[in-house]
Amino acid sequence: MKPVIGVTMSINFKDKRFYVNDTYVEAVTAAGGIPVMLAPQLDEDYVYGAIDKLDGLLLSGGGDIDPAFFNEEDMDLSKNMSRKRDIMELKFVKAAAGMDMPILGICRGCQIINVAMGGSLYQDISLKKGVFNHEQNRDEPGWYPYHDIILDEGSKIYGILGQRTISVNSLHHQAIKQPGEGIKITASSRDGVAEVIEDTVHTFILGVQFHPEKMFGKDMRFLPIFDALISASSKGGVYNV
């Protein structure tokens, strides 16, 4: 049986619809999983009823997280917030972590993992001294490599990607500030921005600040990130590199 992977969705308030980019579905499918979409809902039964049917969880990218969830006042820097999505995804992370279910977070998803574990974010990356712009030109293809990241040897992400430095795309204006409980930063850009986080308590909880789902179609070096999620979801949290 292929593992069932829950993929969280965004909200378009103007059109009153839920959506997720097709590249998430394609990446999970290419790695051997069955993607199932999770639309933002506030019903407690929805989260706990859905998670019992999943083998793994993929937190997709999207709008910013309400700063109230990491105990900060909104500085009017956050964009496209949805408290409904925030609340649902925070519940999913905590429920999945409680079951030691494998979790992969991408961009916003990486940040949600950190906030769920009690960490905080820079509401805008400019608040961190000495950083460059991390929002590449929107006229460039989404898969276009924008800057290098440096991976810690011995980390999960190093074992997955198999190299010390790799060039990634970059589509975010917020970033990890204070890591949450059990969260370790295992890759950073050259200006010191956290690009990968790993949970040191649970078997497989990984967050990446870039978008491998946009890159793997052009560069197969990024598919192993999804292979690792599927492998862990197939074997009760254990993954093979």
C-alpha positions as CSV (number, residue, x, y, z in Angstrom):
1,M,0.0,0.0,0.0
2,K,1.3,3.4,-0.9
3,P,1.3,5.9,2.1
4,V,-1.4,8.5,2.2
5,I,0.0,12.0,2.6
6,G,-2.2,14.9,3.7
7,V,-1.4,18.1,1.9
8,T,-2.6,21.4,3.4
9,M,-4.4,23.9,1.2
10,S,-4.5,27.7,1.0
11,I,-7.5,30.0,1.1
12,N,-8.4,32.5,-1.6
13,F,-10.8,34.9,0.2
14,K,-11.7,36.9,-2.9
15,D,-12.9,33.9,-4.9
16,K,-14.0,31.9,-1.8
17,R,-12.1,28.8,-2.7
18,F,-9.4,26.5,-1.3
19,Y,-6.5,25.6,-3.5
20,V,-3.0,24.0,-3.6
21,N,-0.4,24.2,-6.4
22,D,-0.2,21.1,-8.6
23,T,3.5,20.8,-8.0
24,Y,2.9,19.5,-4.4
25,V,0.6,16.8,-5.7
26,E,3.1,15.9,-8.5
27,A,6.0,15.7,-6.0
28,V,4.2,13.4,-3.6
29,T,3.0,11.2,-6.5
30,A,6.4,11.0,-8.1
31,A,7.9,9.9,-4.7
32,G,5.3,7.1,-4.5
33,G,2.7,8.6,-2.1
34,I,-1.0,9.2,-2.4
35,P,-1.8,12.9,-1.9
36,V,-5.0,13.9,-0.1
37,M,-6.0,17.6,0.2
38,L,-6.7,19.1,3.6
39,A,-8.9,22.2,3.4
40,P,-8.7,24.7,6.3
41,Q,-11.5,23.9,8.9
42,L,-12.0,24.8,12.5
43,D,-13.9,21.7,13.5
44,E,-11.9,19.7,16.0
45,D,-13.4,16.5,14.7
46,Y,-12.0,17.3,11.2
47,V,-8.4,17.4,12.3
48,Y,-8.5,14.2,14.5
49,G,-10.8,12.4,12.1
50,A,-8.6,13.1,9.1
51,I,-5.2,12.4,10.7
52,D,-6.3,8.9,11.6
53,K,-6.5,8.2,7.9
54,L,-3.0,9.6,7.1
55,D,0.5,8.2,7.1
56,G,2.3,11.5,6.7
57,L,1.7,15.2,6.5
58,L,2.9,17.8,4.0
59,L,2.5,21.5,5.0
60,S,2.4,23.6,1.9
61,G,3.5,27.2,1.3
62,G,1.2,30.2,1.3
63,G,0.3,33.3,3.2
64,D,1.9,34.5,6.5
65,I,1.2,33.3,10.0
66,D,-0.6,35.6,12.3
67,P,2.1,37.0,14.7
68,A,-0.4,36.4,17.6
69,F,0.5,32.7,17.4
70,F,4.1,33.4,18.3
71,N,3.2,36.0,20.9
72,E,4.0,39.2,19.0
73,E,2.0,42.2,18.0
74,D,1.3,42.6,14.3
75,M,3.8,45.1,12.9
76,D,1.7,45.5,9.7
77,L,4.3,43.6,7.8
78,S,2.5,40.2,7.4
79,K,0.6,39.4,4.2
80,N,-2.4,37.2,3.3
81,M,-3.0,35.9,6.8
82,S,-5.7,33.3,7.6
83,R,-6.4,32.5,11.2
84,K,-8.5,29.6,10.1
85,R,-5.6,28.0,8.3
86,D,-3.2,28.8,11.1
87,I,-5.3,27.2,13.7
88,M,-6.0,24.1,11.6
89,E,-2.3,23.6,10.7
90,L,-1.0,24.2,14.2
91,K,-3.5,21.5,15.4
92,F,-2.4,19.1,12.6
93,V,1.3,19.5,13.5
94,K,0.7,18.9,17.2
95,A,-1.6,16.0,16.6
96,A,0.9,14.4,14.0
97,A,3.9,15.0,16.3
98,G,2.0,13.4,19.1
99,M,1.6,10.3,16.9
100,D,5.2,10.6,15.7
101,M,3.8,10.9,12.2
102,P,6.3,12.1,9.6
103,I,5.9,15.8,8.7
104,L,7.4,17.8,5.9
105,G,6.9,21.6,5.9
106,I,7.7,23.8,2.9
107,C,8.2,27.5,3.2
108,R,5.2,28.6,5.3
109,G,5.0,25.0,6.3
110,C,8.5,25.2,7.7
111,Q,7.5,28.2,9.7
112,I,4.3,26.6,11.0
113,I,6.4,23.7,12.4
114,N,8.6,26.1,14.2
115,V,5.6,28.1,15.6
116,A,3.8,24.9,16.7
117,M,6.9,24.0,18.7
118,G,6.9,27.4,20.5
119,G,9.3,29.2,18.2
120,S,9.0,32.6,16.6
121,L,9.5,34.3,13.2
122,Y,10.8,37.6,11.8
123,Q,7.7,39.3,10.5
124,D,9.8,40.6,7.7
125,I,13.3,39.4,6.9
126,S,14.6,43.0,6.8
127,L,14.3,43.0,10.6
128,K,17.3,40.6,10.7
129,K,20.5,42.6,10.2
130,G,22.7,41.9,7.2
131,V,20.4,39.8,5.1
132,F,19.7,40.1,1.4
133,N,16.4,39.9,-0.4
134,H,14.9,36.4,-0.3
135,E,12.0,37.0,-2.7
136,Q,13.4,36.3,-6.1
137,N,12.1,38.2,-9.1
138,R,8.6,36.9,-9.8
139,D,9.3,37.0,-13.6
140,E,11.8,34.2,-13.1
141,P,10.5,30.6,-13.2
142,G,9.6,29.3,-9.8
143,W,12.2,26.6,-10.1
144,Y,15.1,29.0,-10.8
145,P,18.0,28.7,-8.3
146,Y,18.4,32.0,-6.5
147,H,21.0,31.5,-3.7
148,D,23.1,28.8,-2.0
149,I,22.4,27.1,1.3
150,I,25.0,25.4,3.5
151,L,24.0,22.1,5.0
152,D,25.3,20.8,8.4
153,E,27.1,17.5,7.9
154,G,25.4,14.7,9.9
155,S,22.0,16.3,9.5
156,K,18.9,14.6,8.0
157,I,18.9,17.1,5.1
158,Y,22.6,16.4,4.4
159,G,21.9,12.7,4.3
160,I,18.9,13.3,2.0
161,L,20.6,15.7,-0.5
162,G,24.1,14.3,-0.1
163,Q,26.0,17.5,-0.5
164,R,27.3,20.4,1.7
165,T,26.1,23.3,-0.5
166,I,23.2,23.5,-3.0
167,S,21.5,26.3,-4.8
168,V,17.8,26.7,-4.1
169,N,14.9,29.0,-5.1
170,S,13.6,31.6,-2.7
171,L,10.1,33.0,-2.4
172,H,9.7,34.2,1.2
173,H,9.9,37.5,3.1
174,Q,9.6,36.0,6.6
175,A,12.0,33.6,8.3
176,I,12.7,31.6,11.5
177,K,13.8,33.8,14.4
178,Q,13.9,31.7,17.6
179,P,13.8,27.9,17.0
180,G,11.0,26.1,18.9
181,E,11.5,23.4,21.5
182,G,13.5,20.5,20.0
183,I,14.0,22.4,16.7
184,K,17.5,22.6,15.2
185,I,18.5,24.8,12.3
186,T,20.5,22.4,10.0
187,A,21.0,24.6,6.9
188,S,21.3,28.3,6.3
189,S,21.9,30.8,3.5
190,R,25.2,32.6,3.4
191,D,23.6,35.6,5.1
192,G,22.6,33.5,8.1
193,V,18.9,32.9,7.4
194,A,17.5,29.6,8.5
195,E,16.8,27.4,5.4
196,V,16.2,24.0,6.9
197,I,14.9,22.9,10.4
198,E,14.8,19.5,11.9
199,D,13.0,18.2,15.0
200,T,15.5,16.4,17.3
201,V,12.8,14.8,19.4
202,H,10.5,13.1,16.9
203,T,11.6,10.6,14.2
204,F,10.9,12.7,11.1
205,I,9.9,16.3,11.2
206,L,11.6,18.4,8.5
207,G,11.1,21.9,7.3
208,V,12.6,23.6,4.3
209,Q,12.3,27.3,3.6
210,F,12.7,26.9,-0.2
211,H,10.3,25.1,-2.6
212,P,11.7,21.7,-3.7
213,E,8.3,20.9,-5.3
214,K,8.9,23.6,-7.9
215,M,12.5,22.4,-8.5
216,F,12.4,18.7,-8.8
217,G,10.9,18.7,-12.3
218,K,14.1,20.5,-13.5
219,D,16.6,19.2,-11.0
220,M,16.0,15.6,-9.7
221,R,18.3,16.3,-6.8
222,F,15.3,17.7,-4.9
223,L,13.0,14.7,-5.3
224,P,14.8,12.8,-2.4
225,I,13.2,15.3,0.0
226,F,9.8,13.8,-0.9
227,D,11.3,10.3,-1.1
228,A,12.4,10.7,2.5
229,L,8.9,11.7,3.6
230,I,7.3,8.8,1.7
231,S,9.9,6.4,3.0
232,A,9.3,7.5,6.6
233,S,5.5,7.4,6.1
234,S,5.8,3.8,4.8
235,K,7.8,2.5,7.7
236,G,6.3,4.1,10.8
237,G,8.7,7.1,10.8
238,V,11.9,5.4,9.8
239,Y,13.4,6.7,6.5
240,N,16.2,5.4,4.4
241,V,18.7,7.7,2.5
